[in-house]
Every structure is written in structure tokens, then in C-alpha cells.
């Protein structure tokens, strides 16, 4: 904590205001922070934050520091911060290797331990112009610091910092897949103008069912050609499942859940006739996977 405070003091404060250290009992999550005698009073003038260390499909790490009242849509957040595909919660091992803190002690100030700058810091735009409460690498204290000063401190130690409006919408992809920056440039006259006047070429007809291209069912592969991809497209295009924002999780939609109900009822009736009592065990989940999922849930702590 002392090292964290010392580095914060040494950093210039663009806002012109001084940060303040507030010691209190250990708090593991936002609920405990709001119930704490010290922090509950500070919440009237400062933003209590929740801090989430997330990992995308390419294993890049993101630390989201947001106002405790800000709702996070994980699917939308992926696009807002420019992450790859989907988010999952980083585990205790990632915390130890990058920020060198334990669960419940996470905050942007822990970035002083991220020497290789592997963590991208994402700050909630709704906190701009306000005082923010963050842990100085321990959940037994909080520092109230101006939003602009926090951002300047993080950038000063070499962190990649972005400010994101989680209530906003992700930017739409530009037409034709071209970078947005080229959209405003003037086009040269001549050949390009002539190309625009040309009639569009007729689209090739879709191949017959069973071919390699898109067939009349909307599938792009055949059962014989690639069974795994074919099956995946079947369950998706028939609206049987929907993928969730957490890697490895998905939603059973009414079509598939009805099938599950029929199978479950058939098997359960036969089992009950044998006098067997029902129990539920995650038989196909390894101990390592169970521990990892437990860590994901614990990482909701600020």
C-alpha cells in the first residue's frame, strides 16, 4: 500500500485536487463497501467502484473499473473495448502474475505491479469529473482520487487506458469493411467515377442443396463434408441454442429445452420404477475446471 500511495503522490494532478487515503475494515465486494461506515459516507461525494479483471478469446486481459451502479452487458462490452470474440473472468493466477494482488483487492492502482503492461485499463465514462474510490492494493483502505488524476497516473506509468461509455452502443462497422478513417477522404475523378456508373454484376445463383456453397437451408457445409460444422449450424440456425457471453456457456432455447424435457421424462420414469432416488453430480467436469469456474464467480469482488 505504501508504494502505491507514494507513486500516486509523485504523479502530477491535472485536476489540482489532492487525493485522500481512507482506512477501514476489509471489504470484499460492493455490498460490503456500501455497508461500511467509512465508505458509505464517502459514497455521497465519491464513486464506489467495482473492478473486473476479464480475459478475451486471445487471452488479452482487461481491467474494467466502473461505477458500482453501472450495468455491464458483457456481449456489448466486448465490442465497446475492442476485445476478441467474448469475455471470461480471469482467475487468481492471472491476478497474481499481472497485478500481484488477491481477489477482493483489485483496483486500477494495482497496475503499478504490471511491469509488462499486459492489462488494458478500461474506465467508466460516467465517472468523469467526479472523485473515484479505489483500493491501494489492499481492501483495508481506499483512496479518493479525481477521475482525471487517476487516468493521468495510469498513463504516466505506461498503462493503456481507455474511457468507455457502457451505456452507449458499439460503433457500426463501415460499409464494405473499409476502415472508418478513409470514409471522409475525397475520391479522385476519372476511372473511379466510371466504375460507379457501371451496372452491378448479377449475383451468382446459390448452389443446389448438398453443394459446397450456401444451400436452400442456409447451411454452408454438408453433413458428409464436415459433420461438426454442419451440426453446429443446425442447432444455431434452428434457434435451438444461443451462445452466452461467458466462454463455454450457452442458453437452451424453447425448441431444445422441449427435447430435453421429453428425454428427461422418459428416463426419469424408468429410473423411478427401479426405486432409485435422483441426485445431481457434475460427472463430466474435472476438478481443475470446477476450481476455475469458482474463481470466475469470486472475481465479481471489487
C-alpha positions as CSV (number, residue, x, y, z in Angstrom):
1,X,0.0,0.0,0.0
2,X,2.8,2.4,0.9
3,X,4.5,2.0,-2.5
4,X,1.2,2.6,-4.2
5,X,0.5,5.8,-2.3
6,X,4.0,7.1,-2.8
7,X,3.7,6.7,-6.6
8,X,0.3,8.3,-6.7
9,X,1.7,11.3,-4.7
10,X,4.6,11.7,-7.1
11,X,2.3,11.9,-10.2
12,X,1.1,15.3,-11.3
13,X,-2.6,16.0,-10.6
14,X,-4.3,17.7,-13.6
15,X,-7.4,18.4,-11.6
16,X,-5.5,20.4,-9.0
17,X,-7.1,18.4,-6.2
18,X,-5.3,16.2,-3.6
19,X,-6.2,12.6,-3.2
20,X,-7.1,11.3,0.3
21,X,-6.4,7.9,2.0
22,X,-9.3,6.4,4.0
23,X,-8.5,3.3,6.1
24,X,-11.3,0.9,7.0
25,X,-12.1,-2.7,7.7
26,X,-11.6,-5.3,5.0
27,X,-14.3,-5.2,2.3
28,X,-14.6,-8.0,-0.3
29,X,-17.3,-6.6,-2.6
30,X,-19.5,-3.6,-3.4
31,X,-22.2,-4.8,-1.0
32,X,-19.7,-4.7,1.9
33,X,-18.4,-1.4,0.8
34,X,-21.8,0.2,0.9
35,X,-22.4,-1.2,4.4
36,X,-19.0,0.0,5.7
37,X,-19.3,3.0,8.0
38,X,-16.4,4.9,6.3
39,X,-17.2,4.1,2.7
40,X,-20.9,4.6,2.9
41,X,-20.4,8.2,3.9
42,X,-17.8,8.8,1.2
43,X,-20.3,7.4,-1.4
44,X,-22.3,10.6,-1.1
45,X,-19.5,12.5,-2.8
46,X,-17.3,9.9,-4.5
47,X,-17.9,6.9,-6.8
48,X,-17.7,3.5,-5.3
49,X,-16.2,1.2,-8.0
50,X,-16.5,-2.4,-9.0
51,X,-13.4,-3.8,-10.7
52,X,-13.5,-6.8,-13.0
53,X,-10.4,-8.5,-14.5
54,X,-11.5,-10.1,-17.7
55,X,-9.9,-12.2,-20.4
56,X,-10.9,-12.4,-24.1
57,X,-10.6,-15.2,-26.6
58,X,-7.0,-14.2,-27.4
59,X,-6.2,-14.2,-23.7
60,X,-5.7,-10.4,-23.5
61,X,-6.5,-9.0,-20.1
62,X,-8.8,-6.1,-19.4
63,X,-9.5,-4.4,-16.1
64,X,-12.9,-2.7,-16.0
65,X,-13.2,-0.1,-13.3
66,X,-16.8,1.1,-13.3
67,X,-19.3,2.9,-11.1
68,X,-21.0,0.4,-8.9
69,X,-24.4,1.3,-10.3
70,X,-23.3,0.9,-14.0
71,X,-24.8,-2.2,-15.6
72,X,-22.3,-4.2,-17.7
73,X,-23.6,-6.1,-20.7
74,X,-20.7,-8.5,-21.4
75,X,-21.6,-9.0,-25.0
76,X,-21.7,-5.3,-25.7
77,X,-18.6,-4.6,-23.6
78,X,-16.5,-6.9,-25.8
79,X,-17.3,-4.6,-28.8
80,X,-17.0,-1.4,-26.8
81,X,-13.5,-2.1,-25.6
82,X,-12.3,-3.8,-28.9
83,X,-11.8,-7.3,-27.3
84,X,-11.7,-10.5,-29.2
85,X,-15.0,-12.5,-29.5
86,X,-16.1,-13.0,-25.8
87,X,-15.1,-12.3,-22.2
88,X,-14.5,-14.7,-19.4
89,X,-13.4,-13.8,-15.8
90,X,-9.7,-14.1,-15.2
91,X,-8.6,-16.3,-12.3
92,X,-6.5,-15.9,-9.2
93,X,-3.4,-17.0,-11.2
94,X,-3.8,-14.1,-13.7
95,X,-4.3,-11.7,-10.8
96,X,-1.1,-12.9,-9.1
97,X,1.0,-12.8,-12.3
98,X,0.0,-9.4,-13.6
99,X,-1.4,-7.2,-10.7
100,X,0.2,-9.1,-7.8
101,X,-3.0,-8.8,-5.7
102,X,-5.5,-11.3,-4.4
103,X,-9.2,-11.4,-5.1
104,X,-11.1,-8.6,-3.3
105,X,-8.1,-6.2,-3.5
106,X,-8.3,-5.4,-7.3
107,X,-8.2,-1.8,-8.5
108,X,-6.5,0.2,-11.3
109,X,-3.8,1.2,-8.8
110,X,-2.6,-2.4,-8.7
111,X,-1.3,-1.7,-12.3
112,X,1.9,-0.5,-10.6
113,X,2.8,-4.2,-10.4
114,X,2.1,-4.8,-14.1
115,X,5.6,-4.2,-15.3
116,X,4.9,-5.6,-18.8
117,X,1.6,-3.7,-19.2
118,X,-0.3,-6.8,-20.1
119,X,-3.6,-5.4,-18.7
120,X,-5.6,-2.8,-20.6
121,X,-7.4,-0.4,-18.2
122,X,-11.0,0.5,-19.0
123,X,-12.5,3.4,-17.1
124,X,-16.2,4.1,-16.9
125,X,-17.1,7.4,-18.7
126,X,-20.0,8.0,-16.2
127,X,-17.3,8.8,-13.5
128,X,-15.7,11.6,-15.5
129,X,-15.4,14.8,-13.5
130,X,-16.0,13.0,-10.2
131,X,-14.0,11.6,-7.3
132,X,-13.3,7.9,-7.5
133,X,-12.7,5.4,-4.7
134,X,-10.1,2.7,-5.4
135,X,-8.1,0.3,-3.3
136,X,-4.4,1.0,-2.9
137,X,-3.6,-2.7,-3.4
138,X,-5.4,-3.6,-0.2
139,X,-9.1,-3.9,0.7
140,X,-8.4,-2.4,4.1
141,X,-8.2,1.1,2.6
142,X,-9.5,3.2,-0.2
143,X,-8.1,6.3,-2.0
144,X,-10.4,9.1,-3.2
145,X,-8.8,10.5,-6.3
146,X,-10.2,12.7,-9.1
147,X,-11.0,10.8,-12.3
148,X,-8.6,12.8,-14.4
149,X,-5.8,12.3,-11.9
150,X,-6.4,8.6,-11.9
151,X,-6.2,8.5,-15.7
152,X,-3.1,10.6,-15.7
153,X,-1.5,8.4,-13.1
154,X,-2.2,5.2,-15.1
155,X,-1.0,6.7,-18.3
156,X,2.1,8.0,-16.6
157,X,3.2,4.5,-15.5
158,X,2.7,3.3,-19.1
159,X,-0.7,1.7,-19.0
160,X,-3.0,1.5,-22.0
161,X,-6.1,3.4,-20.8
162,X,-9.4,3.8,-22.5
163,X,-12.6,5.6,-21.3
164,X,-15.7,3.8,-22.3
165,X,-19.4,4.7,-22.2
166,X,-21.0,1.4,-21.2
167,X,-24.5,2.9,-21.7
168,X,-23.6,3.7,-25.4
169,X,-23.7,1.4,-28.4
170,X,-20.7,-0.1,-30.2
171,X,-19.6,1.7,-33.4
172,X,-21.2,0.2,-36.5
173,X,-18.8,-1.4,-39.0
174,X,-18.2,0.8,-42.0
175,X,-19.7,-0.3,-45.3
176,X,-17.6,-2.6,-47.4
177,X,-15.4,-3.4,-44.4
178,X,-13.1,-0.4,-45.0
179,X,-11.5,1.5,-42.1
180,X,-13.7,4.3,-40.9
181,X,-10.8,6.8,-41.2
182,X,-10.9,6.5,-45.0
183,X,-14.6,7.3,-45.3
184,X,-14.2,11.1,-45.3
185,X,-11.5,11.3,-48.0
186,X,-12.4,12.7,-51.4
187,X,-12.3,10.2,-54.2
188,X,-10.4,11.1,-57.4
189,X,-12.3,11.7,-60.5
190,X,-11.9,9.6,-63.6
191,X,-11.8,5.9,-63.5
192,X,-13.4,5.6,-60.1
193,X,-16.4,7.7,-61.3
194,X,-16.8,5.4,-64.3
195,X,-16.8,2.4,-62.0
196,X,-19.6,3.8,-60.0
197,X,-21.7,4.2,-63.2
198,X,-21.2,0.6,-64.2
199,X,-24.2,-1.7,-63.7
200,X,-23.8,-4.1,-60.8
201,X,-22.8,-7.6,-61.8
202,X,-25.5,-10.2,-61.4
203,X,-25.1,-12.3,-58.2
204,X,-24.3,-16.0,-58.8
205,X,-27.1,-18.4,-58.1
206,X,-26.9,-20.4,-55.0
207,X,-25.8,-24.0,-55.4
208,X,-28.3,-26.8,-55.0
209,X,-28.9,-28.4,-51.7
210,X,-25.9,-30.6,-50.7
211,X,-23.4,-28.5,-52.6
212,X,-20.4,-26.7,-51.1
213,X,-21.9,-23.2,-51.2
214,X,-24.9,-21.8,-49.3
215,X,-27.8,-24.2,-49.9
216,X,-31.5,-23.6,-49.6
217,X,-31.4,-24.3,-45.8
218,X,-28.9,-21.5,-45.2
219,X,-26.1,-24.0,-44.4
220,X,-22.6,-23.5,-45.8
221,X,-21.4,-27.1,-45.3
222,X,-22.8,-30.6,-45.8
223,X,-23.2,-33.3,-43.3
224,X,-20.9,-35.6,-45.3
225,X,-18.3,-32.9,-45.8
226,X,-17.9,-31.5,-42.3
227,X,-20.1,-33.1,-39.7
228,X,-19.0,-31.0,-36.7
229,X,-19.6,-27.6,-38.5
230,X,-22.9,-28.9,-40.1
231,X,-24.2,-29.9,-36.6
232,X,-23.2,-26.6,-35.2
233,X,-25.1,-24.7,-37.9
234,X,-28.1,-26.9,-37.5
235,X,-28.6,-26.1,-33.8
236,X,-27.8,-22.4,-34.3
237,X,-30.0,-21.8,-37.4
238,X,-32.9,-23.8,-36.0
239,X,-32.8,-21.5,-32.9
240,X,-32.2,-24.3,-30.5
241,X,-29.3,-22.7,-28.6
242,X,-27.8,-19.3,-28.2
243,X,-24.3,-18.7,-27.0
244,X,-23.7,-16.8,-23.8
245,X,-21.0,-14.1,-23.2
246,X,-19.1,-16.4,-20.8
247,X,-16.9,-18.9,-22.7
248,X,-18.3,-22.5,-22.6
249,X,-21.8,-21.4,-21.6
250,X,-24.9,-21.3,-23.8
251,X,-28.7,-20.9,-23.5
252,X,-31.1,-23.7,-24.3
253,X,-34.0,-22.1,-26.2
254,X,-37.6,-23.5,-26.2
255,X,-37.0,-25.9,-29.1
256,X,-34.1,-27.6,-27.5
257,X,-35.5,-27.4,-24.0
258,X,-38.6,-29.2,-25.1
259,X,-36.5,-32.1,-26.5
260,X,-34.6,-32.2,-23.2
261,X,-37.9,-32.4,-21.3
262,X,-39.1,-35.4,-23.3
263,X,-35.8,-37.2,-22.8
264,X,-35.7,-36.4,-19.1
265,X,-39.3,-37.5,-18.6
266,X,-38.7,-40.8,-20.4
267,X,-35.6,-41.7,-18.5
268,X,-36.8,-40.4,-15.1
269,X,-39.9,-42.6,-15.3
270,X,-37.8,-45.7,-15.9
271,X,-35.4,-44.8,-13.1
272,X,-38.1,-44.2,-10.6
273,X,-39.6,-47.6,-11.3
274,X,-36.3,-49.1,-10.1
275,X,-36.7,-47.3,-6.8
276,X,-33.6,-45.1,-7.4
277,X,-33.6,-41.6,-5.8
278,X,-32.4,-38.7,-8.0
279,X,-29.2,-36.8,-7.4
280,X,-27.1,-34.5,-9.5
281,X,-23.4,-34.6,-9.9
282,X,-21.2,-32.8,-12.5
283,X,-19.7,-36.2,-13.6
284,X,-18.1,-34.9,-16.7
285,X,-16.4,-31.8,-15.2
286,X,-12.8,-32.1,-13.9
287,X,-11.7,-30.8,-10.5
288,X,-9.5,-28.3,-12.3
289,X,-12.4,-26.9,-14.3
290,X,-14.6,-26.7,-11.2
291,X,-11.9,-24.6,-9.4
292,X,-11.5,-22.4,-12.4
293,X,-15.3,-21.7,-12.5
294,X,-15.3,-21.0,-8.8
295,X,-12.6,-18.4,-9.4
296,X,-14.7,-16.7,-12.1
297,X,-17.5,-16.2,-9.6
298,X,-15.2,-14.8,-6.9
299,X,-13.8,-12.3,-9.4
300,X,-17.0,-10.3,-9.1
301,X,-15.4,-8.9,-5.9
302,X,-14.0,-5.4,-6.4
